Amino acid sequence: MTELYNLVNSIADNKLLVFITSTLLGFLLNYLLSLAGFVWLKTFNQKMIYIIFPPAMTVISWTISGNLGLSLGMIGALSIVRFRTPVKSPIELIFYFVLIVIGISITVAPIYTLLIFLLTSFTPFVFKYFYKLEYGSYDFTENEDKLSQISVANYVVNSNQNDLVNKIKEINIKLLDFKEDGNNNFNISIEIESLQKYNEIKNQLAECGKILKSEFIS
């Protein structure tokens, strides 16, 4: 075990390998999370973020290491950076934080980088498995080509989770995504046949909670 630990950490001595590994981990994280059901990660913008963010943080870590003055200057410079697009949910913020951790920690302790990568990548699959056991067989992953061809309805519903899941099972809709944003607010994306059906489902979902937002994408 010690030999494996030392072998993985020895990667930190080769800067080119660290840079490539950081980029590869970002790409794999995006792919695995998309596979787990986070369909919004399949967009071009999200893929670019996951590929560029970790190696960018790696370069920053190298740049400021061992130089206190440069470190303070970099902190001041980075403090002016803001997300211009609102973060969709707390889980998205966590994923961005993981990208930062990967980019920085890989320069000093690749073994810890590997551990946080594995934890973040496979935890959704574990919860998805138990979610199916408890609430039924919902598969929130969709073929990317299919997503571009169908009509989609998005709802944000404030409701008790059990009541909402039971209502979804009752009206038998085709789920594309289902996630909680916190405070019992749930984002629901479904495949829809028509605008009339969109309004019908909106009324049915309103029976078990408050509709905070809804949109029909044809």
C-alpha positions in Angstrom: 0.0 0.0 0.0 2.9 2.3 0.8 4.4 1.6 -2.5 1.2 2.6 -4.3 0.9 5.7 -2.2 4.5 6.8 -3.1 4.0 5.9 -6.8 0.9 8.0 -7.2 2.5 10.9 -5.3 5.6 10.7 -7.4 3.5 12.1 -10.3 3.9 15.5 -8.6 7.6 15.6 -9.6 6.8 15.7 -13.4 5.0 18.9 -14.2 4.0 17.9 -17.7 2.4 14.7 -16.4 0.7 16.7 -13.7 -0.8 19.1 -16.2 -2.0 16.4 -18.5 -3.5 14.3 -15.6 -5.3 17.4 -14.2 -6.9 18.0 -17.6 -7.8 14.3 -18.0 -9.4 14.2 -14.5 -11.5 17.2 -15.4 -12.7 15.6 -18.6 -13.4 12.2 -16.9 -15.3 13.9 -14.1 -17.6 15.6 -16.6 -18.2 12.4 -18.5 -18.9 10.3 -15.4 -21.3 12.8 -13.8 -23.1 13.2 -17.1 -23.4 9.4 -17.2 -24.8 9.5 -13.6 -27.7 11.7 -14.8 -26.5 15.3 -14.6 -27.6 16.0 -18.2 -26.8 19.8 -18.0 -23.1 18.8 -17.9 -23.4 17.5 -21.5 -23.4 21.1 -22.9 -20.4 22.4 -24.8 -19.8 25.2 -22.2 -19.8 22.7 -19.3 -17.4 20.4 -21.1 -15.0 23.3 -21.7 -15.2 24.4 -18.0 -14.3 20.9 -16.8 -11.4 20.5 -19.2 -9.8 23.9 -18.7 -10.6 24.7 -15.0 -8.3 22.1 -13.3 -5.2 22.7 -15.3 -5.7 26.5 -14.9 -5.8 26.0 -11.1 -2.7 23.8 -11.4 -0.7 26.6 -13.2 -1.9 29.1 -10.6 -0.7 26.8 -7.8 2.8 26.5 -9.5 2.9 30.2 -10.0 2.3 31.3 -6.4 4.1 28.4 -4.6 7.0 29.6 -2.5 6.4 33.3 -3.2 4.4 35.1 -0.5 4.2 38.4 -2.3 3.0 36.8 -5.5 0.5 34.7 -3.5 -1.0 37.8 -2.0 -1.1 39.5 -5.3 -2.8 36.5 -7.0 -5.4 36.4 -4.2 -6.2 40.1 -4.8 -6.4 39.5 -8.6 -8.6 36.5 -8.3 -11.0 38.3 -5.9 -12.3 40.4 -8.8 -13.4 37.3 -10.7 -17.1 36.6 -10.5 -19.5 34.1 -12.1 -21.4 36.0 -14.7 -24.0 33.2 -15.0 -25.9 32.3 -11.8 -25.0 28.9 -10.4 -28.0 26.5 -11.0 -27.8 24.7 -7.7 -25.6 23.9 -4.6 -24.4 20.7 -6.3 -23.0 22.7 -9.2 -21.1 24.9 -6.8 -19.7 21.8 -5.2 -18.6 20.4 -8.5 -16.7 23.7 -9.3 -15.1 23.5 -5.9 -13.9 19.9 -6.6 -12.4 21.1 -9.9 -10.4 23.7 -7.9 -9.3 21.0 -5.4 -8.2 18.7 -8.2 -6.2 21.5 -9.9 -4.4 22.6 -6.7 -4.0 19.3 -4.8 -2.5 17.4 -7.7 0.6 19.6 -7.5 1.5 18.4 -4.0 -0.5 15.3 -3.2 -1.9 13.4 -6.2 -3.2 10.6 -4.0 -5.7 12.9 -2.3 -6.7 14.2 -5.7 -7.4 10.7 -6.9 -9.5 10.0 -3.7 -11.7 13.2 -4.1 -12.1 12.4 -7.9 -13.3 8.8 -7.1 -15.6 10.1 -4.3 -17.2 12.7 -6.5 -17.5 10.5 -9.6 -19.1 7.4 -8.0 -21.2 8.8 -5.2 -24.0 9.8 -7.6 -24.1 6.2 -8.9 -24.5 4.9 -5.4 -27.3 7.3 -4.5 -29.0 6.7 -7.8 -29.0 2.9 -7.1 -30.6 3.4 -3.7 -33.0 6.0 -5.1 -34.2 3.4 -7.6 -34.7 0.9 -4.8 -36.8 3.3 -2.8 -38.7 5.2 -5.5 -38.8 3.1 -8.6 -36.7 2.7 -11.7 -36.1 6.2 -13.0 -33.2 6.7 -15.4 -32.3 10.4 -15.6 -29.7 9.9 -18.4 -30.7 10.6 -22.0 -29.1 10.3 -25.3 -27.7 13.7 -26.3 -29.1 13.5 -29.8 -32.5 12.6 -28.5 -32.5 15.6 -26.2 -32.0 17.9 -29.2 -35.1 16.5 -31.0 -37.8 16.3 -28.3 -39.9 18.9 -26.5 -38.9 19.5 -22.9 -40.8 20.9 -20.0 -38.9 22.3 -17.0 -40.6 22.8 -13.6 -39.3 24.1 -10.3 -41.6 22.8 -7.6 -41.6 23.4 -3.8 -42.9 20.2 -2.3 -42.2 17.3 0.0 -40.0 14.9 -1.8 -42.2 11.8 -1.1 -45.4 13.5 -2.2 -43.7 14.8 -5.4 -42.2 11.4 -6.3 -45.6 9.7 -5.7 -47.3 12.3 -7.9 -44.7 11.7 -10.7 -45.3 8.0 -10.5 -49.0 8.6 -10.6 -49.1 10.7 -13.7 -46.4 8.5 -15.4 -44.2 11.1 -17.0 -40.9 10.6 -18.8 -38.2 12.1 -16.6 -35.1 13.6 -18.1 -33.8 15.1 -14.8 -34.8 15.3 -11.2 -32.7 17.1 -8.6 -33.1 19.1 -5.4 -31.8 22.7 -5.2 -32.4 22.9 -1.4 -35.3 24.1 0.8 -37.5 21.4 -0.8 -37.2 23.0 -4.2 -37.0 20.4 -7.0 -36.0 20.9 -10.6 -37.9 18.5 -12.9 -37.3 18.1 -16.6 -39.6 15.9 -18.6 -40.2 14.8 -22.2 -43.4 16.4 -23.3 -45.6 15.9 -26.4 -47.5 19.2 -26.6 -48.1 22.5 -25.0 -51.5 21.3 -23.8 -49.8 18.4 -22.0 -47.3 20.8 -20.5 -50.2 22.8 -18.9 -51.9 19.6 -17.7 -48.8 18.3 -15.9 -48.2 21.7 -14.4 -51.6 21.6 -12.9 -51.1 18.1 -11.6 -47.8 18.9 -10.0 -49.4 21.9 -8.4 -51.6 19.5 -6.4 -48.6 18.4 -4.3 -46.7 21.7 -4.1 -46.1 25.2 -5.3 -44.9 25.8 -8.9 -42.1 28.3 -8.6 -41.1 28.3 -12.2 -42.0 26.5 -15.4 -41.0 26.6 -19.1 -41.8 24.8 -22.3 -39.0 24.2 -24.8 -40.1 23.0 -28.2 
